Amino acid sequence: MNVKFLLAIASIATINLTNFPVWAIDPEKTLDSSLRLENVIAHYDIDELEGVEKRIRANPNDAEAYLHRAMIRSHSQEDFAGAIEDFNKVIQLDPNRAEAYNYRGTSYFWLKDYQKAMADYDRAIRLAPNLAIAYYNRAYVRLEMGDKQGAIADFRQGATLSQKEGDMMSYDQAQQMIQDLQ
C-alpha cells in the first residue's frame, strides 16, 4: 500500500512502506513523493557530527548535543545501537524528556526490538499524553506485534490529537490507516 508517512524531522513524503515509524511532525514542510528514503532522512548531516562531538567534549552534560548526535547516528548513519546509547544519555540527563523516549523507541523499532520500542512509546505517552507522534509510533509497533485493535486505538488517539493541533494532514493519514485496518 502506498501511504503518506510522517518522516524524520519534519518532512512528509509518500513512500511504499507498510510499517514505518514516525519521528516528528511539521505540516509546513513537504517533500516530493519521488524522493528516496535516504534523502528524506538526511536532515541531520554527517558533517555536523564533528561539531556535536566537540560540544559533548566541552560539556558532557549537554543533553541537546547527545540528542543531536543520536539523530545523526540514526538518520545519517543508520547506527541505531549508537543512537540508543546517546538517547540513553539524554534520558539520564533529562529523564522527563518525552521526545527522547519516542526517538529511542523508533531506534528500537528499526532493530526489531518491539518490546523495548513499546515500553519507550508508553513512557513518552505517560510523560506527554498529547504527543500524537508517540501514539502513531506505538500503533506501528502494535501492528508488528499482531495487536490490530490496539493499533487502531492508537491511530484514533493520534488522529484526535492531530485534529486538535490543526494538523489535518496527519489526521487524514491516520484516518486512512484506520480505514485500511478495519
KEGULUM-973830 format. One record per residue (C-alpha): x negated, y negated, z negated; residue number from 1. Coordinates in Angstrom, 2 decimals, decimal comma. Example, Ala and Ser with C-alpha at 12.3 -4.5 7.8 and 13.67 -1.06 7.14 Angstrom:
<sites>
(site (-12,30; 4,50; -7,80); 1)
(site (-13,67; 1,06; -7,14); 2)
</sites>
This chain:
<sites>
(site (0,00; 0,00; 0,00); 1)
(site (-1,24; -3,48; 0,79); 2)
(site (-0,62; -5,66; -2,27); 3)
(site (-1,91; -9,05; -3,32); 4)
(site (-4,04; -8,71; -6,40); 5)
(site (-5,46; -11,44; -8,57); 6)
(site (-9,20; -11,14; -8,49); 7)
(site (-12,18; -12,25; -10,42); 8)
(site (-12,49; -15,84; -11,37); 9)
(site (-9,52; -17,45; -9,92); 10)
(site (-9,27; -16,05; -6,46); 11)
(site (-6,37; -14,39; -4,75); 12)
(site (-6,81; -12,06; -1,81); 13)
(site (-4,91; -9,29; -0,13); 14)
(site (-6,84; -6,04; -0,25); 15)
(site (-5,84; -2,46; 0,18); 16)
(site (-6,35; -1,07; -3,30); 17)
(site (-3,74; 0,62; -5,41); 18)
(site (-5,21; 0,18; -8,89); 19)
(site (-7,29; -2,96; -9,02); 20)
(site (-7,66; -4,63; -12,42); 21)
(site (-7,02; -8,31; -12,73); 22)
(site (-9,65; -10,72; -14,03); 23)
(site (-8,29; -14,24; -14,00); 24)
(site (-5,55; -16,36; -12,53); 25)
(site (-5,78; -19,67; -10,72); 26)
(site (-2,93; -20,09; -8,24); 27)
(site (-4,60; -23,22; -6,83); 28)
(site (-7,31; -21,17; -5,11); 29)
(site (-6,55; -18,67; -2,40); 30)
(site (-8,69; -16,66; -0,04); 31)
(site (-8,13; -15,45; 3,45); 32)
(site (-6,92; -11,85; 3,39); 33)
(site (-9,71; -10,77; 5,73); 34)
(site (-12,39; -11,37; 3,10); 35)
(site (-14,14; -8,29; 1,79); 36)
(site (-14,09; -7,48; -1,91); 37)
(site (-17,80; -8,12; -2,43); 38)
(site (-17,38; -11,63; -1,03); 39)
(site (-14,37; -12,31; -3,21); 40)
(site (-16,06; -11,40; -6,48); 41)
(site (-19,37; -13,10; -5,72); 42)
(site (-18,31; -16,27; -7,56); 43)
(site (-20,94; -15,50; -10,15); 44)
(site (-24,11; -15,91; -8,16); 45)
(site (-27,05; -13,67; -8,96); 46)
(site (-29,26; -16,75; -8,54); 47)
(site (-27,66; -18,15; -11,70); 48)
(site (-28,95; -15,22; -13,73); 49)
(site (-32,37; -16,76; -14,46); 50)
(site (-30,81; -19,93; -15,87); 51)
(site (-28,36; -17,97; -18,00); 52)
(site (-31,11; -15,76; -19,38); 53)
(site (-33,11; -18,88; -20,19); 54)
(site (-30,11; -20,20; -22,15); 55)
(site (-29,88; -16,92; -24,05); 56)
(site (-33,61; -17,02; -24,92); 57)
(site (-33,22; -20,63; -26,13); 58)
(site (-30,10; -19,82; -28,17); 59)
(site (-29,42; -16,14; -28,82); 60)
(site (-26,07; -17,12; -30,38); 61)
(site (-24,70; -18,75; -27,23); 62)
(site (-21,51; -16,75; -26,60); 63)
(site (-20,80; -18,66; -23,38); 64)
(site (-24,19; -17,67; -21,94); 65)
(site (-23,59; -14,00; -22,75); 66)
(site (-20,13; -14,23; -21,20); 67)
(site (-21,58; -15,81; -18,06); 68)
(site (-24,30; -13,16; -17,81); 69)
(site (-21,71; -10,42; -18,29); 70)
(site (-19,69; -11,84; -15,43); 71)
(site (-22,78; -11,94; -13,20); 72)
(site (-23,61; -8,38; -14,15); 73)
(site (-20,11; -7,11; -13,47); 74)
(site (-19,33; -9,15; -10,35); 75)
(site (-22,62; -9,62; -8,53); 76)
(site (-24,48; -6,53; -9,67); 77)
(site (-21,65; -4,12; -10,46); 78)
(site (-23,63; -3,34; -13,61); 79)
(site (-20,60; -2,59; -15,77); 80)
(site (-22,61; -0,97; -18,56); 81)
(site (-24,84; -4,05; -18,78); 82)
(site (-21,77; -6,28; -18,68); 83)
(site (-20,24; -4,32; -21,55); 84)
(site (-23,39; -4,93; -23,63); 85)
(site (-23,01; -8,67; -23,06); 86)
(site (-19,27; -8,62; -23,74); 87)
(site (-20,10; -6,79; -26,98); 88)
(site (-22,42; -9,65; -27,91); 89)
(site (-19,73; -12,22; -27,10); 90)
(site (-17,29; -10,32; -29,31); 91)
(site (-19,88; -10,08; -32,09); 92)
(site (-20,37; -13,86; -31,93); 93)
(site (-16,70; -14,71; -31,40); 94)
(site (-14,51; -11,77; -32,47); 95)
(site (-11,25; -13,57; -31,69); 96)
(site (-12,08; -14,29; -28,06); 97)
(site (-9,31; -12,52; -26,15); 98)
(site (-10,88; -13,06; -22,74); 99)
(site (-13,99; -11,12; -23,78); 100)
(site (-11,85; -8,11; -24,68); 101)
(site (-9,93; -8,47; -21,42); 102)
(site (-13,10; -8,64; -19,30); 103)
(site (-14,78; -5,81; -21,20); 104)
(site (-11,64; -3,75; -20,67); 105)
(site (-11,96; -4,31; -16,95); 106)
(site (-15,57; -3,12; -17,03); 107)
(site (-14,41; 0,00; -18,84); 108)
(site (-11,71; 0,39; -16,20); 109)
(site (-14,32; 0,43; -13,43); 110)
(site (-16,27; 3,04; -15,39); 111)
(site (-13,04; 5,08; -15,64); 112)
(site (-13,11; 4,92; -19,42); 113)
(site (-9,40; 4,26; -19,64); 114)
(site (-9,06; 4,82; -23,39); 115)
(site (-11,58; 2,07; -24,15); 116)
(site (-10,05; -0,18; -21,50); 117)
(site (-6,64; 0,32; -23,08); 118)
(site (-7,99; -0,49; -26,54); 119)
(site (-9,56; -3,69; -25,26); 120)
(site (-6,41; -4,82; -23,48); 121)
(site (-4,39; -4,04; -26,60); 122)
(site (-6,79; -6,17; -28,64); 123)
(site (-6,71; -9,02; -26,11); 124)
(site (-2,91; -8,99; -26,26); 125)
(site (-2,89; -8,98; -30,07); 126)
(site (-5,22; -11,99; -30,06); 127)
(site (-3,43; -13,83; -27,25); 128)
(site (0,11; -12,49; -26,77); 129)
(site (0,71; -14,96; -23,92); 130)
(site (-2,28; -13,78; -21,88); 131)
(site (-0,42; -12,50; -18,81); 132)
(site (-3,56; -11,13; -17,20); 133)
(site (-4,10; -8,66; -20,06); 134)
(site (-0,62; -7,22; -19,51); 135)
(site (-1,32; -6,78; -15,80); 136)
(site (-4,65; -5,12; -16,53); 137)
(site (-3,12; -2,83; -19,11); 138)
(site (-0,43; -1,89; -16,58); 139)
(site (-3,11; -0,63; -14,19); 140)
(site (-4,71; 1,44; -16,96); 141)
(site (-1,30; 2,88; -17,84); 142)
(site (-0,87; 3,89; -14,20); 143)
(site (-4,23; 5,66; -14,24); 144)
(site (-3,19; 7,45; -17,43); 145)
(site (0,15; 8,54; -15,95); 146)
(site (2,32; 6,18; -18,01); 147)
(site (4,51; 4,73; -15,26); 148)
(site (7,18; 3,39; -17,62); 149)
(site (4,57; 1,68; -19,78); 150)
(site (3,03; 0,15; -16,67); 151)
(site (6,42; -1,17; -15,57); 152)
(site (6,97; -2,67; -19,04); 153)
(site (3,57; -4,40; -18,91); 154)
(site (4,17; -5,70; -15,39); 155)
(site (7,52; -7,06; -16,61); 156)
(site (5,93; -8,80; -19,59); 157)
(site (3,15; -10,22; -17,42); 158)
(site (5,76; -11,43; -14,92); 159)
(site (7,76; -13,11; -17,68); 160)
(site (4,67; -14,91; -18,95); 161)
(site (3,59; -15,88; -15,43); 162)
(site (7,03; -17,30; -14,74); 163)
(site (6,91; -19,35; -17,97); 164)
(site (3,50; -20,68; -16,89); 165)
(site (4,89; -21,62; -13,48); 166)
(site (2,66; -19,07; -11,75); 167)
(site (5,25; -17,86; -9,29); 168)
(site (2,73; -16,09; -7,07); 169)
(site (1,72; -13,76; -9,90); 170)
(site (5,34; -13,41; -10,92); 171)
(site (6,32; -12,35; -7,38); 172)
(site (3,41; -9,91; -7,15); 173)
(site (4,37; -8,31; -10,44); 174)
(site (7,98; -8,03; -9,33); 175)
(site (6,82; -6,28; -6,17); 176)
(site (4,71; -3,85; -8,22); 177)
(site (7,71; -3,12; -10,44); 178)
(site (9,88; -2,51; -7,42); 179)
(site (7,27; -0,22; -5,86); 180)
(site (7,02; 1,80; -9,07); 181)
(site (10,76; 2,25; -9,57); 182)
</sites>
